[in-house]
Amino acid sequence: MGGGQAAFALIAKLRALQDMRPVTVVAAEPSLPYQRPPLSKKYLLREMTLDRLLYRPEAWYAEHEIDIRLSTMVTRVDRKTKEVTLSDGSRLAYETLAFATGATPRRLPASIGGNLEGVHVVRDFQDADRLAGEMQPGRRVLVIGGGYIGLEAAAVARTCGLEVTVIEMADRILQRVASAATSAIVREIHRSHGVDIRERMGLHRLIGEDGRVSAAELADGSVIPADLVIVGIGVAANDALAHDAGLETANGILVDSHGRTSDAAVFAIGDCAVLPWQGMRIRLESVQNAVDQAEAIAAVLAGGSEPYDPKPWFWSDQYDVKLQIAGFGLGHDETLVRPGQREGSVSVWYFRQGKLIAVDAINDAKAYVTGKKLLEAGVTPNRALLADPQVDLKSLLA
């Protein structure tokens, strides 16, 4: 179930492993599976078209004997009979079922104006199409939420010549996903491009005129004009169907290291899966996890037994800045900021109880590659050498 990155990676890997069992993909969207990261960047800027985002053309699915059903949803899972009911009323029997249902953007409640015209989220190509039509120079956009999605949208809007205000309820932007040092670097990048960033600032309500948003009243009582609003306040895992089927859920579908749910015949992969990692339960919202986990579970389905051990990495493009992240900085207690060799390049190294756990590299590919290799090898570099910008990072791998 699902037609995104994880679903495609699973079926592609199954066929690459010569597993030719019958496969049916049930996808709610009207499009064949496509890349999502460019939606809030190049696709929104109209630098890429949808056909260029497709993982494979339609003929590929027929050639690989994959039945893909678009604009279709599973409405019920009956684990006793091993059948799913589809939105057209038909039923499908299964031997193995995989949830790749992803996540849904959180929206503003209608009681504070979330249902006004001009209020947008960005999750699929149709969302991006609606927003692209509004990206007109000189217009005023309010971005609610200072996470990666909100900041990427802010960067695109500013590139298009819009006046941009970002509000974030937390003490700082990127608070949930990055260190204070990284937040400071990214904040300065946006402010240098003319974005008005207001932290520790909530939204009281949106104000409408003839059914369309025209302004926003903020938590401090101030009112700012807004021709459109982009909501980037996180996502909720699509786990309701799994919950209704009696599977274990907790803002996501709980799985073991082989992707199995509490039912051995049912798996979950990608953004909807809550997986074990270093003694914790986490949900990784990233392309890397969707692909790596799906391919690992495909190998299990094809007869393998190797558990999935996540090696997290992420990226974000904002203006001409590339932020690359290796590892997972959750629970860090110390950071070290290292200037890069080129102007504007810098990296932030995360430690927990003295151990390297993550690296944020801003326009610094060498720091990202080195950090990723150190993390994969389980090596924590000498702190004094790391702090010295004159020391070649490659020497830390010796």
KAURNOR-V104453 format. One record per pair of residues at least 6 apart in sequence whose ideal C-beta (glycine too) atoms are under 7 Angstrom apart, sorted by the first residue. I is the first residue (numbers start at 0). J is the second residue. Records with the same first field share a line. If there is no record, write none. Layout:
BEGIN
I=J, J
END
This chain:
BEGIN
0=25, 73, 97, 98, 99, 100
1=26, 98, 99, 100, 101
2=24, 26, 27, 28, 32
3=32, 35, 99, 101, 269
4=35, 269, 286, 289, 290
5=99, 268, 269, 289, 292, 293
6=24, 32, 99
7=32, 54
8=289, 290, 293, 294
9=97, 99, 268, 293, 296, 297
10=22, 24, 65
12=293, 294, 297
13=22, 297, 300, 301
14=63
16=297, 298, 301
18=300, 301
19=64
22=65, 66
23=66, 68, 91
24=65, 67, 68
25=68, 71, 73, 85
26=67, 68, 69, 71
27=71, 72
28=69, 123
29=69, 70
30=49, 124
31=53, 57
32=54
33=49, 52, 53, 54, 124
34=52
36=286
37=47, 52
38=121, 124, 127
39=121, 148, 151, 152, 155
40=151, 155, 316
41=47
42=52, 124, 127
43=127, 130, 131, 155
44=155, 158
45=131
49=124
60=67
71=85, 86, 87
72=85, 86
73=83, 85, 240
74=84, 85, 86
75=83, 84
76=83, 96, 240, 244
78=244, 245, 262
81=92, 93, 264
82=90, 91, 92
83=90, 91, 93
84=90
85=91
95=264, 300
96=264, 265
97=266, 268
98=241, 252, 267, 271
99=268, 269, 271
100=237, 240, 271
101=237, 269, 270, 271
102=234, 235, 236, 237, 270, 271, 284
103=122, 234, 235, 237
104=120, 122, 230, 234
105=232, 233, 234, 235
106=113, 120, 230
107=113, 118, 230
111=202, 204, 205
112=204, 205, 206, 207, 212
115=205, 207, 210, 211, 212
116=210, 211, 212
117=133, 211, 212, 226, 227, 228
118=205, 212, 228, 230
119=126, 129, 130, 227, 228, 229, 230
120=126, 230
121=127, 130, 148, 152
130=229
133=227
134=156, 159, 161
136=159, 160, 161
137=160
138=161, 226, 227
139=161, 162, 224, 225, 226
140=156, 161, 163, 225, 226, 227, 229
141=164, 166, 215, 223, 225, 228
142=149, 152, 153, 163, 164, 165, 229, 231
143=166, 202, 228, 230, 231, 232
144=167, 230, 231, 232
145=165, 167, 172, 173
146=173, 175, 176, 231, 233
147=176, 315
148=231
149=165, 229, 231
150=172, 185, 189, 317
151=315, 316, 317
152=229, 231
153=163, 165, 189, 194
154=317, 318
156=163
157=163, 192, 193, 194
158=318
163=194, 195
164=195, 197, 223
165=194, 196, 197
166=197, 200, 202, 217
167=198, 200
168=200, 201
170=198, 199
171=179, 182, 198
172=182, 185, 186, 196, 198
173=181, 182, 185
174=182
177=328, 359
178=328, 331, 334, 347, 349
180=334, 336, 347
181=347, 359
184=345, 361
186=196
188=317, 318, 320
189=196
190=196
192=318
200=217, 218, 219
201=218
202=215, 217, 218
203=216, 217, 218
204=216
205=212, 215, 228
206=213, 214, 215, 216
207=213
212=225, 227, 228
213=224, 225
214=222, 223, 224, 225
215=223, 225
216=222
217=223
234=284
235=250
236=250, 251, 270, 271, 282
237=271
238=248, 251, 252, 271
241=248, 252, 267
242=248
246=252, 260, 261, 262, 265
247=253, 260, 261
249=273
250=282
251=271, 272, 273, 282
252=260, 267, 271, 272, 273
253=260, 261, 273
254=260, 266, 267, 272, 273, 274
255=275
256=275, 306, 307
257=296, 299, 306, 307
258=266, 267, 268, 292, 296, 299, 307
259=266
260=266, 267
266=296
268=292, 293, 296
269=289, 292, 293
270=282, 284, 289
272=282, 292
273=280, 282
274=281, 309
276=309
283=309, 311
285=311, 313
287=311, 312, 313
288=309, 311
291=309
292=307
295=305, 307
296=307
298=305
310=375
311=326, 327
312=324, 325, 371
313=324
314=321, 322, 323, 324
315=322
320=361, 362
321=362
322=359, 361
323=360, 367
324=357, 359
325=357, 358, 367, 370, 371, 374
326=349, 356, 357, 358, 374
327=356, 357
328=349, 356, 357
330=351
331=349, 350, 351, 356, 357
332=350, 351, 352
333=350
334=347, 348, 349
335=348, 382, 385, 386
336=345, 347
337=345, 346, 348, 366, 385, 386, 388
338=345, 388
339=345, 346, 362, 363, 366
341=362
343=362
344=361, 362, 363
345=361, 363
346=358, 359, 360, 361, 363, 366
347=359
348=355, 358, 370, 385
349=356, 357, 358
350=356
353=379
354=379
355=373, 374, 379, 380
358=366, 367, 370
360=366, 367, 370
365=392
366=392
369=392, 393, 395, 396
372=396
373=380, 395, 396
380=395
384=390, 395
385=395
END
